[in-house]
Structure formats: structure tokens, C-alpha cells
Amino acid sequence: MKLRRDPFQAIADPTRRAILVMLASQTMTAGDIAENFDAARPTISKHLRILNECDLVTSKQDGREIHYNLKVDKIKEIDLWLAQFKKIWEDRFDNLDRYLEKLQKERNNGKNGK
């Protein structure tokens, strides 16, 4: 199957993120997943199809039911991509902390010098 969708667009949807969280702990059928939402079962099936097309989940037919599993390796790829931004923001916050500490020291020194 050729991937037609961007995994980041898939995880942008809160329902799909919730589905991924559920599948992180266990294999589930579409019916089992749908029971956790107010949405109609065809809507959940559409979300599952999108997640499958993005290669974020796998599906396995077992009789009349399809069982869905999380593809951990694909989630790890997303995590690695996001980690670079986490590092950038941590560095920026560290710089901000140092700057604020410097300002506080200058302020305290100014009060003590008067």
C-alpha cells in the first residue's frame, strides 16, 4: 500500500491521538475503539483507515473482525523528529533562566548599593 497521508496531519486530530493512546497498551478491534467515543462507528473506521494509511497502525483480519495495533517504530520516528525541537526549546528556556537570574542579581545589587 502506498502511503497517501502525512503522519503529522494524522496525529493533529485529537480523536486519532486518543486512538493511538488506546492502542499503545493493547490490540483492539474497531468496535472496541468506537465504544470509547461518542462518534459513529463509521467515523472511527475512517480515523483508523487514515492511521493505517500513515503506517501508524497495522490491521489484521481475524474472521469478521479487524484487530488494530500501534506501530511503535513509526511513533519513534515522530518522537525523534520532535526531540530536536524539544532540545531547541530547552536551550532557549535555559538561556531565559540565566538572563532572568542576571537581571535579578543586578536589581538586588542596585538596591544594596543605594
N, C-alpha and C positions, 0 to 999 in steps of 0.2 A: 504494500500500500504506500503510495506516495504521500508524504506529509503535505497538507494544504494549508495548515494554520500555524500561526506563531504561538509557541507555548506561553509567551508573556501576555498575549491577549487572552489566552485561555485562563491563566491564573488571575487576571484582572477582575474576573467575575466572582463575587462573594459566594455564590452557590457552588461554583466549581471548586473554589478553595475549600469550602466545607466538605465537599465530597472527597477531596484529596486527603483531608484530615481524617475522615472516617476510614478511608482505605489504608491509611498508614498503619492502622492497628489490626486490620483483618480483611479477608476477602469477603466481598458482598455481592449479592445479586442486585439488579436494577430495582426490583421490588423492595428489597431490604433498605436500599438507599432512599427510595421515594418515601418510605414510611416516616423518614426524619424531616420531611419538608411539607409545606402546605401546597406546593406546586403539583400540578397534574403529572401523572407518571410519564406521558409523552414528553413533557418538558424536561424531566430528569433524564430521560433517554437521550434527548438532544444534547444535554450537557455532557453525558457520558460519551456520546459519539465525538464531540469536539475534543474531549480529553484523550480519547483513543486516537483521533487523527493527529494530535500533537505528540503522540507517543509518551504521554504522561501516565497512562494506564494501559494494561493489557486486558483482553477479554478472552474467555474460554467457554465455549459452548458445552453444556452438560445436560443432555436431554433437552427439555424445553426452556431451561434457564441458562442465562449467561452470567458467569462469575467474573467480577472485575477485581484487579489487583493494581496496586500502585507500582510504578516503575521507578524504583528508588534511584537507579543510576541516572535517569533523566532529571530527577529532582536535585540530585547532587550537582549536575551541570549548572542548573539555575542558581543553586547556592554558591557555587564557585564564582559565577559571574557577578552575583550580588556582593560577594565578600570584598571585591575590590573597592566598591563604593562605601562599604562599611568602614574599611581602613581609612579612606579619604576623610570621611566624616569624623571618625575618632580622632584623627590628627588635627582636624580643624577645631574640634571641641577642646583638645589638649592645648592648642595654641590660645584659644579664647580664655581658658582657665589661667594660663600663665599671664596673659595680658591683664586679666581682672585682678589677679594677685599683685601684679606690679602696681596697678592703679591704687589698690587698697594700701599697699606699703607707702606709696608716695603721699597718699591722703593722710595716713597716720603720721608720717614724718613731718608733714606740713602742720599738723595740729600740735605735735610735740615741740616744734621749733618756734612757736609763737609765744 
